[in-house]
Amino acid sequence: MAEQTPATIVWFRKDLRLEDNPALHAALTGSSAAQGGEVIPVFIWSPEDEFTWSPGAASKWWLHHSLLALETELEKLGLKLIISRGEALTELLKLVTQTKASTILWNRRYEPQLIARDKRIKEELKKRGLETESFNSLLLKEPWEILSKTKTPYQVYTPFFKALLAEGPPAAALPRPKPFPGQRSLSLSSLTVEELKLLPEIDWAEGMREMWTPGEAGAQQQLRRFVHDVGEYDELRNRPDLGKTSRLSPHLHFGEISPRQIWHTVAEAFGDRLLFQNLKQCKGPEVYLKEIAWREFAYHLLYHFPHTAESPLRAEFANFPWQRDQRLLKRWQKGQTGYPIVDAGMRELWQTGWMHNRVRMIVASFLVKNLLVPWQAGAAWFWDTLVDADLASNTLGWQWTAGCGADAAPYFRIFNPILQGAKFDPRGDYVRRFVPELRSLEERYIHQPWEAPVLALRNAGITLGSNYPRPIVALPETRERALEAYAEMKRGR
């Protein structure tokens, strides 16, 4: 009798999809280190391995539903997803013992602590005679592949973007695998998704259930919807009242869709299969794909400057005179600042696990500049409450707003929430949706209700300081205070 080909373990992480999944593709096709034997998919819940940045509550809700969706899709291939909990290396070795697997494949992650962990795991597995190989499923290009002419990492987006384009078009997405019947793994013991206890004990996720469909099928459906609107993306992306953004960020974060799939789908929808440069006549797709490249830039920075997840890239900001007022931070977190566009954004975040990107910039600017609360406090809150809580993008966004990171906005660029609201939510529809106390207020006062006459407030059922707060700070004074703090930091360098 012929000797049975050894099994291959595919370790799922932030790649919860079948299509364009390099590790799964290599295992099922017998390419790379895999030899065409039985394929055993595994997901290991090991938040302790992620140290400071273990998933927040909103991310865990999404992960629960994404794993259920992945289980269903793998079953269609004749594969069973093995779920375990514990330290990753220990759990992998247990599975190797059970299955006599000879090869372990996975797709890379780029968070600093996980890079170090994965290196240790790979070294230990190789010591035990196991074949290992990792792949890129998360990015268009590896962070170490895009360097300046002096072989140094970029710190400004525009030259990074040009260098990315110079590498040529992204590789084509790998196809969905064909069914792979006859798996012994169907008899292997496994935890259920429910046993991971990812869902909150108190069900606060109704708004997220209404808004999102986690999983690969949900990601593809969302991409198809967005392609119909992407032609107007450049004009409408900043309008939170219109809902014209892609809403693909959580699907990207959990790897339910790849940036290569998005890039080619958007490009092909406008008749361009390869070259981004030819999209210049299609402003909407061009602007959107530049944002996919901005995500690449975020990973480039996190990889080359790993300290930035917790510390500013620009060293002088270590001496910035933050105020660290916990009372003001709590008011911001709860959407009780008295500035309607800020409060709407923070409540959208709490209710849906997501926030429109323009509003993210507004609320971040308000926190770090008008309240002088450290950007790390805002980043930590976003980490716990966003379903797309991505360490690279979250870090870049907050450091950009705070003026302390790569390609950062000048510190003196302080968003005025009244003007921002009037410009990007002109009728107040976004505010009315998430701040129902103001629903009946006249349009001309919706972004500054304290300016409304007493009769207008009474007719709208509003009592400032009672059912809607007065502004917790004054904009002109806090703007000047922020600029003085910045000047103080510069003097102290």
Secondary structure, DSSP 8 states (H G I E B T S, - for coil): -------EEEEESS---STT-HHHHHHHHT-TT--S--EEEEEEE-GGGGGGG---HHHHHHHHHHHHHHHHHHHHTT---EEEES-HHHHHHHHHHHHT--EEEEE----HHHHHHHHHHHHHHHHTT-EEEEE--S-SS-TTT---TTS----SHHHHHHHHHHT-S--------------GGGGS----SGGG--S-SS---HHHHHH---SHHHHHHHHHHHHHHGGGHHHHTT-TTTT-S---HHHHHTTSS-HHHHHHHHHHHTT-SS-GGGGGG-HHHHHHHHHHHHHHHHHHHHHH-GGGGTS-SSGGGGG------HHHHHHHHTT-SS-HHHHHHHHHHHHHS---HHHHHHHHHIIIIIS---HHHHHHHHHHH-TT--HHHHHHHHHHHHT-STT---TT----HHHHHHHHSTT-HHHHHH-GGGTTS-GGGTT-GGGS-HHHHHHTT--BTTTB---SS-HHHHHHHHHHHHHHHHHT-
